[in-house]
Amino acid sequence: MTNKPLLTVAESAEYLSIGVSTLWRYVKDDIAPRPVKIGAATRWRRSDLDAHIENLSNRTTTAS
């Protein structure tokens, strides 16, 4: 995967190692970051996904 700053739903799901429907469910349940709309396009900021991963990592580390 390239280092694009904005990712499609499929790229975002792959980046998080989850399925597309799971990503949408996580967004709905406020577990994953919300996408941004650019015209008709829906994209996730890579920086938002990285922060989400870091947050999950910190929760796992402190829970141990």
NUVOMI-988233 format. One record per atom (N, C-alpha, C): residue number from 1; atom name; y, z, x. Coordinates in nm, 4 decimals. Atoms other than C-alpha are relative to their C-alpha. Layout:
NUVOMI-988233
+-----+------+----------+----------+----------+
| seq | atom |       py |       pz |       px |
+-----+------+----------+----------+----------+
| NUM |   CA |        Y |        Z |        X |
...
+-----+------+----------+----------+----------+
***
This chain:
NUVOMI-988233
+-----+------+----------+----------+----------+
| seq | atom |       py |       pz |       px |
+-----+------+----------+----------+----------+
|   1 |    N |  -0.1178 |   0.0000 |   0.0849 |
|   1 |   CA |   0.0000 |   0.0000 |   0.0000 |
|   1 |    C |   0.1238 |   0.0000 |   0.0892 |
|   2 |    N |  -0.1239 |   0.0076 |  -0.0769 |
|   2 |   CA |   0.3436 |  -0.0820 |   0.1260 |
|   2 |    C |   0.0838 |   0.1255 |  -0.0217 |
|   3 |    N |  -0.0890 |  -0.1147 |   0.0134 |
|   3 |   CA |   0.6231 |   0.1689 |   0.1662 |
|   3 |    C |   0.1152 |  -0.0299 |  -0.0954 |
|   4 |    N |  -0.1031 |   0.0318 |   0.0983 |
|   4 |   CA |   0.8124 |   0.0440 |  -0.1404 |
|   4 |    C |   0.0555 |   0.1298 |  -0.0578 |
|   5 |    N |  -0.0575 |  -0.1221 |   0.0572 |
|   5 |   CA |   1.0565 |   0.3020 |  -0.2794 |
|   5 |    C |  -0.0299 |   0.0188 |  -0.1482 |
|   6 |    N |   0.0325 |  -0.0068 |   0.1424 |
|   6 |   CA |   0.9631 |   0.2181 |  -0.6411 |
|   6 |    C |  -0.1385 |  -0.0588 |  -0.0225 |
|   7 |    N |   0.1380 |   0.0413 |   0.0222 |
|   7 |   CA |   0.6056 |   0.1887 |  -0.7646 |
|   7 |    C |  -0.0249 |  -0.0258 |  -0.1484 |
|   8 |    N |   0.0417 |   0.0270 |   0.1373 |
|   8 |   CA |   0.4535 |   0.0390 |  -1.0789 |
|   8 |    C |  -0.0935 |   0.1122 |  -0.0459 |
|   9 |    N |   0.0913 |  -0.1018 |   0.0517 |
|   9 |   CA |   0.2334 |   0.2500 |  -1.3036 |
|   9 |    C |  -0.1345 |  -0.0071 |   0.0726 |
|  10 |    N |   0.1291 |   0.0140 |  -0.0694 |
|  10 |   CA |  -0.0818 |   0.1086 |  -1.1395 |
|  10 |    C |   0.0097 |   0.0495 |   0.1444 |
|  11 |    N |  -0.0183 |  -0.0446 |  -0.1383 |
|  11 |   CA |   0.0544 |   0.1676 |  -0.7890 |
|  11 |    C |   0.0179 |   0.1519 |   0.0068 |
|  12 |    N |  -0.0228 |  -0.1444 |   0.0027 |
|  12 |   CA |   0.1673 |   0.5191 |  -0.8815 |
|  12 |    C |  -0.1299 |   0.0753 |  -0.0247 |
|  13 |    N |   0.1290 |  -0.0633 |   0.0283 |
|  13 |   CA |  -0.1706 |   0.6090 |  -1.0283 |
|  13 |    C |  -0.0902 |  -0.0058 |   0.1229 |
|  14 |    N |   0.0805 |   0.0135 |  -0.1217 |
|  14 |   CA |  -0.3445 |   0.4751 |  -0.7193 |
|  14 |    C |   0.0510 |   0.0948 |   0.1086 |
|  15 |    N |  -0.0616 |  -0.0878 |  -0.1001 |
|  15 |   CA |  -0.1010 |   0.6676 |  -0.4964 |
|  15 |    C |  -0.0399 |   0.1457 |  -0.0225 |
|  16 |    N |   0.0390 |  -0.1369 |   0.0339 |
|  16 |   CA |  -0.1931 |   0.9882 |  -0.6809 |
|  16 |    C |  -0.1511 |   0.0163 |  -0.0140 |
|  17 |    N |   0.1470 |   0.0002 |   0.0126 |
|  17 |   CA |  -0.5653 |   0.8959 |  -0.6912 |
|  17 |    C |  -0.0452 |   0.0440 |  -0.1389 |
|  18 |    N |   0.0370 |  -0.0261 |   0.1385 |
|  18 |   CA |  -0.5788 |   0.9153 |  -1.0694 |
|  18 |    C |   0.0057 |  -0.1321 |  -0.0754 |
|  19 |    N |  -0.0053 |   0.1190 |   0.0828 |
|  19 |   CA |  -0.6178 |   0.6638 |  -1.3493 |
|  19 |    C |   0.1357 |  -0.0156 |  -0.0676 |
|  20 |    N |  -0.1263 |   0.0291 |   0.0662 |
|  20 |   CA |  -0.3287 |   0.5001 |  -1.5311 |
|  20 |    C |   0.0170 |   0.0869 |  -0.1246 |
|  21 |    N |  -0.0117 |  -0.0811 |   0.1218 |
|  21 |   CA |  -0.4025 |   0.6789 |  -1.8595 |
|  21 |    C |   0.0211 |   0.1471 |   0.0345 |
|  22 |    N |  -0.0205 |  -0.1382 |  -0.0436 |
|  22 |   CA |  -0.4217 |   1.0103 |  -1.6737 |
|  22 |    C |   0.1434 |   0.0214 |   0.0448 |
|  23 |    N |  -0.1398 |  -0.0107 |  -0.0413 |
|  23 |   CA |  -0.0811 |   0.9457 |  -1.5171 |
|  23 |    C |   0.0897 |   0.0115 |  -0.1222 |
|  24 |    N |  -0.0827 |  -0.0076 |   0.1202 |
|  24 |   CA |   0.0708 |   0.8791 |  -1.8582 |
|  24 |    C |  -0.0176 |   0.1333 |  -0.0712 |
|  25 |    N |   0.0240 |  -0.1307 |   0.0625 |
|  25 |   CA |  -0.0924 |   1.1945 |  -1.9972 |
|  25 |    C |   0.0720 |   0.1100 |   0.0772 |
|  26 |    N |  -0.0693 |  -0.0994 |  -0.0827 |
|  26 |   CA |   0.0437 |   1.3978 |  -1.7044 |
|  26 |    C |   0.1513 |  -0.0067 |  -0.0211 |
|  27 |    N |  -0.1436 |   0.0144 |   0.0262 |
|  27 |   CA |   0.3927 |   1.2568 |  -1.7667 |
|  27 |    C |   0.0328 |   0.0631 |  -0.1358 |
|  28 |    N |  -0.0204 |  -0.0545 |   0.1344 |
|  28 |   CA |   0.3655 |   1.3436 |  -2.1370 |
|  28 |    C |  -0.0053 |   0.1519 |   0.0010 |
|  29 |    N |   0.0178 |  -0.1453 |  -0.0071 |
|  29 |   CA |   0.2531 |   1.6979 |  -2.0495 |
|  29 |    C |   0.0887 |   0.0663 |   0.1059 |
|  30 |    N |  -0.0924 |  -0.0496 |  -0.1034 |
|  30 |   CA |   0.5284 |   1.7396 |  -1.7840 |
|  30 |    C |  -0.0726 |   0.0528 |   0.1237 |
|  31 |    N |   0.0735 |  -0.0342 |  -0.1224 |
|  31 |   CA |   0.2721 |   1.7636 |  -1.5048 |
|  31 |    C |   0.0432 |  -0.0911 |   0.1137 |
|  32 |    N |  -0.0426 |   0.0996 |  -0.0996 |
|  32 |   CA |   0.3806 |   1.4468 |  -1.3223 |
|  32 |    C |   0.1451 |  -0.0381 |  -0.0269 |
|  33 |    N |  -0.1400 |   0.0397 |   0.0199 |
|  33 |   CA |   0.7343 |   1.3177 |  -1.2671 |
|  33 |    C |   0.0132 |  -0.1156 |  -0.0989 |
|  34 |    N |  -0.0289 |   0.1083 |   0.0944 |
|  34 |   CA |   0.8886 |   1.0924 |  -1.5284 |
|  34 |    C |   0.0422 |  -0.1249 |   0.0760 |
|  35 |    N |  -0.0422 |   0.1252 |  -0.0637 |
|  35 |   CA |   0.9403 |   0.7263 |  -1.4425 |
|  35 |    C |   0.1465 |  -0.0290 |  -0.0285 |
|  36 |    N |  -0.1347 |   0.0501 |   0.0269 |
|  36 |   CA |   1.2737 |   0.5496 |  -1.4277 |
|  36 |    C |  -0.0136 |  -0.1375 |  -0.0635 |
|  37 |    N |  -0.0025 |   0.1315 |   0.0632 |
|  37 |   CA |   1.3551 |   0.2491 |  -1.6430 |
|  37 |    C |   0.1069 |  -0.0831 |   0.0686 |
|  38 |    N |  -0.0925 |   0.0956 |  -0.0597 |
|  38 |   CA |   1.5178 |  -0.0485 |  -1.4747 |
|  38 |    C |  -0.0127 |  -0.1270 |  -0.0830 |
|  39 |    N |   0.0149 |   0.1083 |   0.0960 |
|  39 |   CA |   1.5827 |  -0.3003 |  -1.7458 |
|  39 |    C |  -0.1238 |   0.0257 |  -0.0836 |
|  40 |    N |   0.1249 |  -0.0162 |   0.0741 |
|  40 |   CA |   1.2452 |  -0.3546 |  -1.9074 |
|  40 |    C |  -0.1112 |   0.0595 |   0.0871 |
|  41 |    N |   0.1017 |  -0.0479 |  -0.0939 |
|  41 |   CA |   1.0587 |  -0.2322 |  -1.5981 |
|  41 |    C |  -0.0052 |   0.1524 |   0.0037 |
|  42 |    N |   0.0223 |  -0.1433 |  -0.0167 |
|  42 |   CA |   0.9114 |   0.1164 |  -1.5632 |
|  42 |    C |  -0.0536 |   0.0218 |   0.1406 |
|  43 |    N |   0.0398 |  -0.0251 |  -0.1386 |
|  43 |   CA |   0.8851 |   0.2486 |  -1.2088 |
|  43 |    C |   0.0095 |   0.1486 |   0.0323 |
|  44 |    N |  -0.0075 |  -0.1360 |  -0.0525 |
|  44 |   CA |   0.8209 |   0.5750 |  -1.0292 |
|  44 |    C |   0.0593 |  -0.0047 |   0.1390 |
|  45 |    N |  -0.0535 |  -0.0124 |  -0.1358 |
|  45 |   CA |   1.0225 |   0.6766 |  -0.7267 |
|  45 |    C |  -0.1085 |   0.0601 |   0.0880 |
|  46 |    N |   0.0990 |  -0.0533 |  -0.0943 |
|  46 |   CA |   0.7908 |   0.7269 |  -0.4312 |
|  46 |    C |   0.0397 |   0.1417 |   0.0419 |
|  47 |    N |  -0.0465 |  -0.1328 |  -0.0406 |
|  47 |   CA |   1.0071 |   1.0249 |  -0.3328 |
|  47 |    C |  -0.0349 |   0.1059 |  -0.1051 |
|  48 |    N |   0.0389 |  -0.0936 |   0.1064 |
|  48 |   CA |   0.9399 |   1.1889 |  -0.6734 |
|  48 |    C |  -0.1496 |   0.0290 |   0.0064 |
|  49 |    N |   0.1452 |  -0.0195 |  -0.0110 |
|  49 |   CA |   0.5658 |   1.1344 |  -0.6297 |
|  49 |    C |  -0.0341 |   0.0840 |   0.1226 |
|  50 |    N |   0.0227 |  -0.0803 |  -0.1211 |
|  50 |   CA |   0.5787 |   1.2743 |  -0.2751 |
|  50 |    C |   0.0340 |   0.1471 |  -0.0252 |
|  51 |    N |  -0.0394 |  -0.1377 |   0.0315 |
|  51 |   CA |   0.7628 |   1.5846 |  -0.4019 |
|  51 |    C |  -0.1037 |   0.0645 |  -0.0913 |
|  52 |    N |   0.1044 |  -0.0505 |   0.0898 |
|  52 |   CA |   0.5013 |   1.6227 |  -0.6769 |
|  52 |    C |  -0.1250 |   0.0382 |   0.0795 |
|  53 |    N |   0.1175 |  -0.0285 |  -0.0841 |
|  53 |   CA |   0.2186 |   1.6030 |  -0.4218 |
|  53 |    C |   0.0252 |   0.1242 |   0.0845 |
|  54 |    N |  -0.0350 |  -0.1163 |  -0.0812 |
|  54 |   CA |   0.3974 |   1.8558 |  -0.1988 |
|  54 |    C |  -0.0046 |   0.1279 |  -0.0835 |
|  55 |    N |   0.0016 |  -0.1147 |   0.0900 |
|  55 |   CA |   0.4430 |   2.0904 |  -0.4943 |
|  55 |    C |  -0.1439 |   0.0420 |  -0.0317 |
|  56 |    N |   0.1408 |  -0.0309 |   0.0260 |
|  56 |   CA |   0.0728 |   2.0660 |  -0.5812 |
|  56 |    C |  -0.0666 |   0.0604 |   0.1221 |
|  57 |    N |   0.0562 |  -0.0507 |  -0.1250 |
|  57 |   CA |  -0.0175 |   2.1247 |  -0.2177 |
|  57 |    C |   0.0422 |   0.1451 |   0.0225 |
|  58 |    N |  -0.0493 |  -0.1366 |  -0.0173 |
|  58 |   CA |   0.2011 |   2.4360 |  -0.2044 |
|  58 |    C |  -0.0659 |   0.0968 |  -0.0972 |
|  59 |    N |   0.0671 |  -0.0853 |   0.0993 |
|  59 |   CA |   0.0451 |   2.5734 |  -0.5236 |
|  59 |    C |  -0.1422 |   0.0302 |   0.0429 |
|  60 |    N |   0.1380 |  -0.0179 |  -0.0440 |
|  60 |   CA |  -0.3044 |   2.5199 |  -0.3848 |
|  60 |    C |  -0.0061 |   0.0946 |   0.1194 |
|  61 |    N |  -0.0028 |  -0.0822 |  -0.1193 |
|  61 |   CA |  -0.2140 |   2.6823 |  -0.0534 |
|  61 |    C |   0.0277 |   0.1458 |  -0.0352 |
|  62 |    N |  -0.0351 |  -0.1377 |   0.0345 |
|  62 |   CA |  -0.0560 |   2.9907 |  -0.2113 |
|  62 |    C |  -0.1028 |   0.0637 |  -0.0922 |
|  63 |    N |   0.1013 |  -0.0540 |   0.0904 |
|  63 |   CA |  -0.3357 |   3.0279 |  -0.4663 |
|  63 |    C |  -0.1261 |   0.0430 |   0.0736 |
|  64 |    N |   0.1221 |  -0.0323 |  -0.0752 |
|  64 |   CA |  -0.5997 |   3.0577 |  -0.1954 |
|  64 |    C |  -0.0004 |   0.1414 |   0.0519 |
+-----+------+----------+----------+----------+
***
